[in-house]
Amino acid sequence: MGERFQFYVISKDNHITAIHDQWVWGVAALKYTNHLVNILKHTDFENSMCEEMDEYIASILRVRWHTESNEHFYHRVHIEDMNYSPNRADTNYGCVIIDARNTKKVKIGFYDEKGKYMKYIDWVQHCHKNETDYNKAEILKMIKETLPSDEDYDKLDQDFYAWLCAEMARRAQKQEFDSMRIKLRDNEKIDEGKKLLAKFEEATDWAEIRALSKLSLEQPLDDKQYERFMELGKKLGLQE
């Protein structure tokens, strides 16, 4: 779908949450970012588990404000893995990176579709500049109404973007390595299981042939018992 956009949040213990969103750009992206940051500032990270952060952040972004201009747009919020770094994302206008490791000093930075750092006012105007009804003064007014305070904005830089891309690539590689290691370990477990099963089946066969041998000393075996006795003898490598 159109107007694809990403939110990247770094939170407790350097946990990275990557969110892919749709029909989000310009003033709307700024509005959703501000709403998310205001909630993160009041989040108790100390009593939260990193594994829960992705869904928590996604649930905040799933809340939408509909107006006459965007009520027909369908929003989709997806939690992405570490392979979906800013430089590999499917985007129209770029992304926002939110450093929320210290909720008292949240840092926010906007980056365009080529990964270039931009001040948030410039980024919002960049998103709207190709619209037929673009009006710079009107956009600036909307920004001011959307963002009463911008104390947390424009606090990151180009180096932070590069760090995030490299860090996500490193984690993606580690996850792939760990997955392969687990798969190999699982395969080893399966092989060991097959060996144990073979030993168990052999032990069962020996027990069965002993029982048939003992029975043959007491009474003649019927045809079915005799066939099974011969079958087990061949299987176990015994002389007929």
N, C-alpha and C positions, 0 to 999 in steps of 0.2 A: 504494500500500500504506500501511499504518498507521504511526503514530509516526515521521513524517518529520522529519529533523533535518539541519542543515548545519554543516560545518566550514569556516571561512575562515582561511587561513594567509597571512601576509605574510612573505616571505622575502627572499633576496638581491635587491638592486637594486629593492626595493619590488614585487617580483613577487607577484601575488595569485593564490592557488589557491582555487577555490570547489568544494566537494564536497557533493553531495546524498546523504544516507544514509537508510536505512529500517529500521524496527524498532529505533530507537535513542532512548533517553530516560533521564532520571534518572541512577541510579548507573552504568548501562551506558555512557552518554555520557561520564560523568566518567572511567570506566575507560579507554575508548578514547582520550580526550583525553590522559590521563596517559601512556599507552603511546606515543602519537604524539609528545608533547613530549619524552619521554625519549630517543627516537631522534633527533629533530631537534637536540637538544643535542649530539649526537655526529656530526652531519652536516658534511662538509667542503664548505661552500657555495662556498668560494673556487675549488674545482676542479669546480664543478658548473655546468651551463648552465640558465638559467631555463626553457627549453623543456622540460627533463626533470623539473622539480620537480612538475608536476601529477601525472604518472604515478607518480612516486616516492612522493608523499604518499598517493595513492589506494591504492597497493600496500600501504602500512603499514596503512591502515584496513580493507583487505580481510581482514586477519587477525582471526579471531573466537575468543572463548572461549565454548563452549557449556555450559550448565548444564541441569538438569532443568526449570528455569522458562522457558528461552528456546531450547531446542534445535530447536523446531519453527518458529521464526521464520526467514524468508528475508531475507537481507541483500543489498542492492544498493547499490553505491558508484558514483556517477556524477560525472564531471568536468564542471562547468558552465562556461559562458562568462561574460563580464562583464555580461551582461544579468540574471544571476541574483544580484543583490545581496541582502543580508539583508532589505531592505524589499520585495522582489519575489519572495521564495522561497516555495515551497509547504511550509509547516512546521506541525507540531503544537505544539511547545513552544519553538521558537526556534532559537538557534544558539550556537556558541562561536567567538570570534575569537581567533586566536593570532598575536601579534606576535613572529616569530622572526628578525627582521632582525639582532639581536644574540643569538647562541645562548647566550651566557653570562648574558644577562639576558632570558630569555623572559617575555613578559607575556601573561596569559590573562584573558579576560572572557566571562561568560555573559549572554545576553540572551533575554528571553522572546519569545513569539510575536508580541507587539505592538512589539517592539524596545526594550523597557525593560531597562535594565541591572540585573542582580541579582547579589548575592554568591552564589558557587557553592553554598554550603550551602542558601541560600534557594531557589535555582533548582532544585536536586535535589528538595527537598521539594515545591516547586510542581508538579513533574512527577508525583509519586507521591500527592499529596493526595487525588485522586479515586478511588484504588484502594480496593476494599472491605476489603482487609486492611492498609490503611495504618497504620503504627505509627511515630510520630516517633522514638522511642528506637531502634527497630530500624534505621530509615533512617540516623540519625546514626552508629550503630555500623558500618553498611555503608560509609558515607562514609569513616570513619576507617580501616577496613581497606583500602579502595580507594586512599586517598590518604595515605600516611604523612607526606608533607610538602606543605604548600600554599604554599610560599614564592613560587611563580610566579603564584598565582591572585589574582583580584580586583585586578589591576594596571591594568586599562583602565577606561574610563568611558563615559558616554553620548555625549560628544563624539567618541570614537573610532568609535563605531558610525555616527554621522552622517558622519564623514570617509570611512569605508569605502564607505558607500552612494553618496556624492557622487563619490568617486574611481572606483568601478566604473561609474557612469553616464557619467562623462566618457570613460573608456576604451572603453566600449561604443559611444558616439557616434563616437569617433575610428576605431574598427575598422570601423564602418558606412561612415564617410566614405572610409576607405582602400579598402574593398571596392568602393565605387561608383567611386572614381577608377581602380582597377585594371580594373574592368569597362569603363569608358569608354575607357581606354587600350587595352584588348583589342579593343574595337569599332573603335577607330581603326586598330589594326593589321590587323584583318580587312578594313576598307574599303580600306586601302592595298594589302593583299594581293589584293583583288578587282581593283583598278585595274591592278596589275602583271600579274595573270593575263590581264586583257583585252588589255593591250599585248602580252603574249607570244603570245596567241592570234592577234592581228592580224598580228604579225610572221610567225607560222607560216603564216597564210593568204596573206600576200604572197609568202612563199617558195614555197608550193605553186603559186600562180597563175603565178609566173614560170617555174617548172619546166614547167608544162603549156603555157605560151606557147612556150617554147623547143622543147618536144617537138612542138607543132603545126607548127613551121617545118620539122621534119625528116620528119614523117609524119602522116597523118590521125589524129585522135583517135578512139578507139572511143566508143560511145554513153555508157558509164559515165564516161569521162574528160571527154567534152564536157559532160555534165550537171553534173559537178563544177566544170568550168571556168566555166559560166554561173552556177552557184550562188555561187561565190567572187566573180565579177564584181559580182553584185547586192549581196552582203554588204559588199564594199569600196567600193561606190558608183561603180563604173566603168561606162562606157557599154557596152551590149551590142554 
